[in-house]
Amino acid sequence: MLFSFWCSSTDQLPSRSFYQVQHLAQQPLPSPQLTINSIPYPTRAHWMRCATAALAELSPSPCPFSAFASVIVNHTDPSSLGDLICIGINSASALGNPTLHGEIATINNCSEILQASPFGLSPAEAVVAFRSLSLYTTAEACPMCAGAIRWASFREYIYGTSITTLIKLGWGQIRVSSIEIFEKSFDLPYQTTLLGNVLANETDPYFSWQFNPEASCPQGCVRGNSNRCIRHMM
């Protein structure tokens, strides 16, 4: 089903995608504050906040242990916010499937939504539709998810917290950055714009508390009896 919450808008209009191969050590990713593909930073920030809002929408707590969430958006007239297509969160533990990271779960949701009303696309048309969409995710995709993003040929892929930051915060990660996956995928027929560290100052706290008992909980959460961050009951 299509989850409609406070982030939703109604416009639709696909546009062309691009990606220039870069070497991370020599040519860093563009500053997240820049206007890329005619989309200004405030719009990027809006959709990244929608990704964090998906945590409360789809899980019992706004601060789950694995706070990996994504939204898929169809950007339209640059003067508007764009159109929310679907949302998803890490569902590996909930569904017993270790591949259901936030990005994969969201892509699966979108595949179903695009083939249902009101879109009513055929399976082949749904595959093509991903080329016009942008995926926002609270943390940089692992190699599995970054590969899926490239196979889907998203117009754009935008992440908040980086893999480097996740490692510093204690998260076990496969130490392959998204840009490395993108550098190896230039043979694919459609390209994807990659933007990183968008609103990282707001996404980082969602990953900071799990292995550091002194860290503050994300907004709306407090430390519970087990020292885990739980919803703050007013």
C-alpha positions in Angstrom: 0.0 0.0 0.0 1.0 3.6 -0.4 1.9 5.1 2.9 0.7 8.8 3.0 2.0 10.8 5.9 3.1 14.3 6.5 5.8 14.2 3.8 3.4 13.6 0.9 2.9 15.8 -2.1 1.3 15.3 -5.4 3.4 16.4 -8.3 5.1 14.1 -10.9 7.6 14.7 -13.7 10.6 12.6 -14.5 13.9 14.1 -15.7 17.3 13.0 -17.0 19.9 11.5 -14.6 23.7 11.7 -14.6 26.7 10.6 -12.6 30.4 11.4 -13.0 32.8 8.8 -11.8 34.9 10.2 -9.0 37.8 9.0 -6.9 36.8 9.6 -3.3 40.3 10.5 -2.2 40.8 13.0 -5.0 37.4 14.3 -5.9 34.9 14.3 -2.9 31.2 14.2 -3.4 29.5 17.5 -4.0 28.6 19.5 -0.9 25.1 18.5 0.3 24.1 22.1 0.4 24.4 22.6 -3.3 21.5 22.6 -5.8 22.0 19.4 -7.8 19.7 18.4 -10.7 17.9 21.8 -10.1 16.8 20.5 -6.6 17.7 22.9 -3.7 19.0 21.8 -0.4 15.8 22.6 1.6 14.0 20.1 -0.6 16.7 17.5 0.0 16.4 18.1 3.8 12.6 17.7 3.7 12.8 14.3 2.1 15.6 13.1 4.4 13.4 14.1 7.4 10.7 12.1 5.7 13.0 9.1 5.8 13.5 9.5 9.6 9.8 10.0 10.0 9.3 6.6 8.3 10.9 5.0 11.4 7.9 6.1 13.6 5.5 5.3 10.8 6.5 1.7 10.3 8.0 0.6 13.6 6.8 0.7 17.2 9.4 3.3 18.1 10.7 6.4 16.5 14.2 5.3 17.6 14.5 1.5 16.7 17.8 -0.1 17.1 18.4 -0.4 13.4 17.3 3.0 12.3 17.8 2.4 8.6 14.9 3.9 6.7 14.3 5.1 3.1 11.8 7.0 1.0 11.5 6.9 -2.8 10.4 10.2 -4.4 9.5 11.3 -7.9 10.9 14.8 -8.2 8.9 17.2 -10.3 9.0 20.9 -11.1 12.1 22.1 -9.2 9.8 24.7 -7.6 7.9 22.0 -5.8 8.9 19.2 -3.3 8.1 16.2 -5.5 5.9 13.2 -5.0 6.3 10.5 -2.3 6.0 7.0 -3.9 6.8 4.7 -1.0 8.6 4.3 2.3 10.4 1.4 4.1 12.6 0.5 7.0 15.1 -2.3 7.8 12.8 -5.3 8.2 15.5 -8.1 8.5 14.6 -9.0 12.1 10.9 -8.4 11.8 10.5 -10.7 8.7 13.4 -13.1 9.3 15.1 -12.1 6.0 18.7 -10.7 6.4 18.6 -9.1 3.0 15.7 -6.7 3.9 17.8 -3.7 4.7 16.0 -0.4 4.5 16.7 0.2 0.9 15.8 -3.3 -0.3 12.6 -3.2 1.8 11.6 0.2 0.2 12.4 -1.0 -3.3 10.2 -4.0 -2.7 7.4 -1.8 -1.4 7.7 0.5 -4.4 7.6 -2.4 -6.9 4.2 -3.5 -5.4 2.9 0.1 -5.3 3.8 0.9 -8.9 1.9 -2.2 -10.1 -1.2 -1.4 -8.0 -3.8 1.4 -8.2 -3.4 4.3 -9.0 -0.3 3.6 -11.0 -1.3 0.3 -12.5 2.0 -0.4 -14.2 3.0 -3.7 -15.7 6.1 -5.4 -14.2 8.2 -4.2 -17.2 6.9 -0.6 -16.8 7.6 -0.6 -13.1 11.2 -1.5 -13.8 11.5 1.4 -16.2 9.8 3.8 -13.7 12.7 3.5 -11.2 14.9 5.4 -13.6 12.8 8.5 -12.9 12.9 8.2 -9.1 15.1 9.3 -6.3 16.0 7.2 -3.2 16.7 9.0 0.1 18.1 6.8 2.9 19.1 7.7 6.5 22.5 6.0 6.2 24.8 5.1 3.3 23.9 1.9 1.6 25.9 -1.3 2.2 27.4 -2.8 -1.0 24.4 -5.1 -1.4 22.0 -2.2 -1.3 24.2 0.2 -3.3 24.4 -2.5 -6.0 20.6 -2.8 -6.0 20.3 0.9 -6.4 22.5 0.8 -9.4 20.7 -2.2 -10.9 17.4 -0.3 -10.4 19.0 2.7 -12.3 17.5 5.3 -9.9 17.7 8.9 -11.0 19.3 9.8 -7.7 20.5 8.2 -4.5 20.9 10.4 -1.5 22.1 9.3 2.0 22.5 10.9 5.4 25.0 9.2 7.7 28.1 7.8 6.0 29.6 4.3 6.4 32.7 5.9 7.8 30.6 7.5 10.6 28.7 4.3 11.2 32.0 2.5 11.8 33.2 5.2 14.2 29.9 4.8 16.1 30.5 1.1 16.5 28.4 -0.4 13.7 29.8 -3.4 11.9 30.0 -2.6 8.2 31.4 -4.1 5.0 33.9 -1.4 4.3 33.0 -0.7 0.7 31.7 2.8 0.0 28.8 3.6 -2.3 31.1 5.6 -4.6 33.3 2.4 -5.0 30.2 0.5 -6.2 29.3 3.3 -8.5 32.8 3.4 -10.0 32.5 -0.3 -10.8 29.1 0.1 -12.4 29.8 2.5 -15.3 29.0 -0.2 -17.9 25.3 -0.1 -16.9 23.2 1.7 -19.4 21.6 4.2 -17.0 23.4 6.3 -14.5 22.6 7.6 -11.0 23.4 10.8 -9.3 25.1 10.2 -5.9 24.8 12.7 -3.0 26.1 12.0 0.5 26.0 13.4 4.0 22.7 15.2 3.4 21.3 16.3 6.8 23.9 14.1 8.5 23.7 16.3 11.6 20.1 15.0 12.1 20.6 11.4 10.9 23.8 10.7 12.9 21.9 10.8 16.3 19.8 7.9 15.2 22.9 5.7 15.0 24.9 7.2 17.9 23.2 5.7 21.0 23.3 2.0 20.4 26.9 1.3 21.4 27.5 4.4 23.6 25.5 4.6 26.8 26.5 8.2 27.3 25.1 9.3 23.9 21.8 11.3 23.8 18.7 9.6 22.4 17.2 10.9 19.2 14.5 13.5 19.4 11.3 12.0 20.9 13.1 9.2 22.8 14.6 8.7 26.2 16.7 6.0 27.9 14.6 3.2 29.3 15.3 0.6 32.0 17.4 -1.5 29.7 19.4 1.6 28.7 17.9 1.5 25.2 16.3 4.5 23.7 12.5 4.2 23.7 9.6 6.5 22.8 9.3 9.4 25.2 5.8 9.1 26.8 4.6 12.6 27.6 
